[in-house]
Amino acid sequence: ELPDDLDNCVDLYNSSLTSFMDARAPVTIKEVQERDEQWFTENYEICQEAKRERRRKERKYRAVLKTSTDPEKLLYHFEAAKEQVKATDKILSGVREDFFAKKLEEQK
């Protein structure tokens, strides 16, 4: 039976909704581990330019894939994008390795 008073109706609604949500989707606490991205921020321009160039080549390949039927052109842009992905990974790995090597050297 519903209460006559509006405040009691709202209280009943809130308590019902709260108990329903607690039963179906209980609140959980999730621990988030902070990542050390300082290696990236210290070399921001180098990293961003490498990633920018990689995305440029990938976009070009996707555009050619949609519009061209020439297999040589497709292969050329695919290979260019693939090589840029490798180059970008190498740059980012190098920057990260250099940063942490310096960090370890400082701690000695």
SELUMKOL-804682 format. One record per residue (C-alpha): x, y, z. Coordinates in Angstrom, 2 decimals. Layout:
<padrens>
{padren {X, Y, Z}}
...
</padrens>
This chain:
<padrens>
{padren {0.00, 0.00, 0.00}}
{padren {1.27, 3.46, -0.90}}
{padren {1.66, 6.17, 1.71}}
{padren {-0.62, 9.21, 1.47}}
{padren {2.09, 11.80, 2.10}}
{padren {4.33, 12.80, -0.85}}
{padren {7.49, 12.75, 1.29}}
{padren {6.73, 9.19, 2.41}}
{padren {6.15, 8.18, -1.23}}
{padren {9.53, 9.60, -2.24}}
{padren {11.23, 7.87, 0.72}}
{padren {9.59, 4.56, -0.23}}
{padren {10.65, 4.99, -3.86}}
{padren {14.25, 5.83, -2.90}}
{padren {14.56, 2.92, -0.48}}
{padren {13.04, 0.49, -2.99}}
{padren {15.34, 1.68, -5.75}}
{padren {18.38, 1.56, -3.47}}
{padren {17.66, -1.99, -2.32}}
{padren {17.02, -3.09, -5.92}}
{padren {20.30, -1.56, -7.14}}
{padren {22.26, -2.99, -4.19}}
{padren {20.95, -6.46, -5.01}}
{padren {21.46, -6.28, -8.80}}
{padren {24.53, -4.07, -9.14}}
{padren {26.39, -3.75, -5.86}}
{padren {28.99, -1.04, -5.50}}
{padren {32.48, -2.40, -6.01}}
{padren {35.78, -0.71, -5.32}}
{padren {38.30, -1.00, -8.08}}
{padren {41.96, -0.23, -7.56}}
{padren {43.55, 1.70, -10.39}}
{padren {47.27, 1.45, -10.84}}
{padren {48.95, 4.70, -11.83}}
{padren {51.11, 4.39, -14.91}}
{padren {54.46, 6.08, -15.22}}
{padren {54.19, 7.97, -18.49}}
{padren {56.96, 10.44, -17.73}}
{padren {59.13, 8.91, -20.46}}
{padren {56.48, 9.99, -22.96}}
{padren {55.94, 13.51, -21.65}}
{padren {59.66, 14.32, -21.52}}
{padren {60.00, 13.41, -25.21}}
{padren {56.54, 14.56, -26.22}}
{padren {57.43, 16.13, -29.58}}
{padren {59.39, 13.11, -30.82}}
{padren {56.69, 10.66, -29.73}}
{padren {53.81, 12.72, -31.09}}
{padren {55.46, 13.26, -34.45}}
{padren {56.13, 9.54, -34.84}}
{padren {52.53, 8.68, -33.92}}
{padren {51.19, 11.43, -36.17}}
{padren {53.15, 10.11, -39.15}}
{padren {51.96, 6.54, -38.44}}
{padren {48.32, 7.67, -38.39}}
{padren {48.86, 9.66, -41.60}}
{padren {50.12, 6.56, -43.43}}
{padren {47.31, 4.41, -42.03}}
{padren {44.68, 6.92, -43.13}}
{padren {46.22, 7.09, -46.60}}
{padren {46.16, 3.30, -46.90}}
{padren {42.51, 3.11, -45.80}}
{padren {41.57, 5.84, -48.28}}
{padren {43.32, 4.03, -51.13}}
{padren {41.73, 0.75, -50.03}}
{padren {38.25, 2.30, -50.40}}
{padren {38.85, 3.98, -53.75}}
{padren {41.47, 2.07, -55.72}}
{padren {41.35, -1.27, -57.47}}
{padren {45.03, -1.18, -58.50}}
{padren {46.75, -3.98, -56.53}}
{padren {50.19, -2.36, -56.86}}
{padren {48.94, 0.89, -55.38}}
{padren {47.23, -0.98, -52.54}}
{padren {50.33, -2.99, -51.81}}
{padren {52.54, 0.11, -51.88}}
{padren {50.39, 1.96, -49.33}}
{padren {49.96, -1.16, -47.19}}
{padren {53.73, -1.68, -47.05}}
{padren {54.30, 2.02, -46.32}}
{padren {51.84, 1.91, -43.44}}
{padren {53.34, -1.32, -42.11}}
{padren {56.87, 0.11, -42.23}}
{padren {55.72, 3.27, -40.47}}
{padren {54.15, 1.20, -37.68}}
{padren {57.47, -0.60, -37.20}}
{padren {59.41, 2.68, -37.28}}
{padren {57.08, 4.29, -34.75}}
{padren {57.33, 1.30, -32.43}}
{padren {61.11, 1.44, -32.69}}
{padren {61.17, 5.17, -31.89}}
{padren {58.83, 4.82, -28.91}}
{padren {60.73, 1.80, -27.58}}
{padren {64.02, 3.65, -27.93}}
{padren {62.72, 6.72, -26.14}}
{padren {61.28, 4.58, -23.34}}
{padren {64.49, 2.53, -22.98}}
{padren {66.66, 5.67, -22.90}}
{padren {64.46, 7.25, -20.26}}
{padren {64.54, 4.24, -17.94}}
{padren {68.26, 3.65, -18.53}}
{padren {68.89, 7.24, -17.36}}
{padren {66.60, 6.66, -14.37}}
{padren {68.52, 3.54, -13.37}}
{padren {71.84, 5.32, -13.86}}
{padren {70.71, 8.14, -11.58}}
{padren {69.82, 5.67, -8.83}}
{padren {73.33, 4.15, -8.75}}
</padrens>
